[in-house]
Amino acid sequence: MAETLVFLEKEDFLARLRELKKDGYSRRNLALYLPWHLPEVEEILEVSPGPLRYFAFFGGLCGFVGGMGFILYTVLSWPLITGGKPLISIPPFLLVSYILTILFGSLATFVGFLFLARLPSIQGIGGAEEYGNRFVIVIEEGLRPWNP
């Protein structure tokens, strides 16, 4: 059975959350339901940046390398010699590679978001409980802190 703590005031909620943190609970032990975003919660629980940024970085990197590779392959396979211009000219290559960097980076970020959020989900999006304008801390049984 889960223990549910409901607060009407933000200060009471934050004070109790600090106490739970001192008692050894981590963000894996707690489920928080908030009516709006509180940056203080991230500071108390020491939330680190998520892995979504790696999806964006590697998607953009694949887009840039893929764009340059595609253009180089095309130019070297079907050379179009005009007016003494070099076959491999970097400025126009950068334009296409930049566009593919943005495209692949944004698509990889979207796919990464769906993957990390486990969407689309067959289960319902909302929980069974609706708390309204209350601050709620749910402590799952069996997830008590380990104190040797």
C-alpha positions as CSV (number, residue, x, y, z in Angstrom):
1,M,0.0,0.0,0.0
2,A,1.3,3.4,-0.9
3,E,1.5,6.3,1.6
4,T,0.0,9.5,0.2
5,L,0.8,12.9,1.6
6,V,-1.4,15.8,0.4
7,F,-0.6,19.5,1.0
8,L,-2.5,22.6,0.2
9,E,0.5,25.0,0.6
10,K,3.7,25.0,-1.4
11,E,5.9,25.7,1.6
12,D,4.6,22.8,3.6
13,F,5.1,20.5,0.6
14,L,8.7,21.7,0.0
15,A,9.5,21.4,3.8
16,R,8.2,17.8,3.9
17,L,10.0,16.9,0.7
18,R,13.3,18.2,2.2
19,E,12.6,16.0,5.3
20,L,12.1,13.0,3.1
21,K,15.3,13.7,1.3
22,K,17.2,13.9,4.6
23,D,15.6,10.6,5.6
24,G,17.2,8.9,2.6
25,Y,14.4,8.9,0.0
26,S,15.4,9.6,-3.6
27,R,13.3,10.5,-6.6
28,R,13.0,6.8,-7.4
29,N,11.2,6.3,-4.1
30,L,8.7,9.1,-4.6
31,A,6.0,10.0,-7.0
32,L,5.1,13.7,-7.0
33,Y,1.9,15.3,-8.4
34,L,2.0,19.0,-8.7
35,P,-0.5,21.6,-10.0
36,W,2.3,23.5,-11.7
37,H,6.1,23.2,-12.2
38,L,8.3,24.0,-9.2
39,P,12.0,24.5,-9.9
40,E,12.7,24.0,-6.2
41,V,11.7,20.3,-6.5
42,E,14.4,19.8,-9.0
43,E,17.0,21.4,-6.7
44,I,15.9,19.4,-3.7
45,L,15.9,16.0,-5.5
46,E,19.0,16.9,-7.5
47,V,17.6,16.1,-10.9
48,S,20.2,15.7,-13.6
49,P,19.6,16.4,-17.3
50,G,17.9,13.6,-19.1
51,P,19.3,11.5,-22.0
52,L,17.2,13.3,-24.6
53,R,20.1,15.6,-25.6
54,Y,22.1,12.6,-26.8
55,F,19.3,11.7,-29.2
56,A,19.5,15.2,-30.6
57,F,23.3,15.3,-30.8
58,F,23.7,11.9,-32.6
59,G,20.7,12.6,-34.9
60,G,22.3,15.9,-35.9
61,L,25.7,14.3,-36.3
62,C,24.2,11.5,-38.5
63,G,22.4,14.2,-40.6
64,F,25.6,16.2,-41.1
65,V,27.8,13.2,-42.0
66,G,25.0,11.7,-44.1
67,G,24.5,14.9,-46.0
68,M,28.2,15.4,-46.7
69,G,28.5,11.7,-47.7
70,F,25.5,11.9,-50.0
71,I,26.8,15.0,-51.7
72,L,30.4,13.7,-52.1
73,Y,29.1,10.4,-53.5
74,T,26.9,12.3,-56.0
75,V,29.6,14.7,-57.1
76,L,32.2,12.0,-57.5
77,S,29.9,9.5,-59.3
78,W,28.4,12.0,-61.7
79,P,30.9,14.9,-62.1
80,L,29.5,18.1,-63.7
81,I,32.5,20.1,-64.8
82,T,31.5,23.7,-65.5
83,G,33.8,26.7,-66.0
84,G,36.8,25.4,-64.1
85,K,35.0,25.2,-60.8
86,P,36.3,22.5,-58.4
87,L,34.1,19.4,-58.0
88,I,34.2,19.5,-54.3
89,S,33.1,23.0,-53.2
90,I,32.5,23.3,-49.5
91,P,30.1,26.3,-49.2
92,P,27.2,24.7,-51.1
93,F,27.9,21.4,-49.4
94,L,27.5,23.1,-46.0
95,L,24.1,24.4,-46.8
96,V,22.6,21.0,-47.6
97,S,24.5,19.4,-44.7
98,Y,23.2,22.1,-42.3
99,I,19.6,21.5,-43.4
100,L,20.0,17.7,-42.9
101,T,21.6,18.3,-39.5
102,I,18.5,20.2,-38.4
103,L,16.1,17.7,-39.9
104,F,17.8,14.6,-38.5
105,G,18.4,16.2,-35.2
106,S,14.8,17.2,-34.7
107,L,13.5,13.8,-35.9
108,A,15.8,12.0,-33.6
109,T,14.8,14.2,-30.7
110,F,11.1,13.4,-31.4
111,V,11.7,9.7,-31.7
112,G,13.9,9.8,-28.5
113,F,11.1,11.6,-26.7
114,L,8.6,9.0,-27.7
115,F,11.0,6.2,-26.7
116,L,11.9,7.7,-23.3
117,A,8.3,8.6,-22.5
118,R,7.2,5.1,-23.6
119,L,4.7,6.5,-26.0
120,P,2.3,5.6,-27.6
121,S,1.0,3.8,-24.6
122,I,-2.0,1.5,-24.6
123,Q,-2.6,2.3,-21.0
124,G,-4.3,5.5,-20.0
125,I,-2.4,8.7,-20.0
126,G,-3.8,10.1,-16.7
127,G,-3.6,8.3,-13.4
128,A,-6.6,7.0,-11.5
129,E,-6.3,9.9,-9.0
130,E,-7.1,13.5,-9.6
131,Y,-5.6,15.9,-7.1
132,G,-6.6,19.3,-8.4
133,N,-4.7,22.2,-6.9
134,R,-3.0,20.1,-4.3
135,F,0.7,19.1,-3.9
136,V,0.9,15.3,-3.4
137,I,3.8,13.0,-2.4
138,V,3.2,9.3,-2.9
139,I,5.6,6.9,-1.2
140,E,5.4,3.4,-2.5
141,E,5.6,0.6,0.0
142,G,8.6,-1.6,-0.6
143,L,10.6,1.4,-1.7
144,R,11.7,2.5,1.7
145,P,15.3,3.8,2.0
146,W,17.9,1.3,2.9
147,N,19.8,2.2,6.1
148,P,22.4,-0.3,7.2
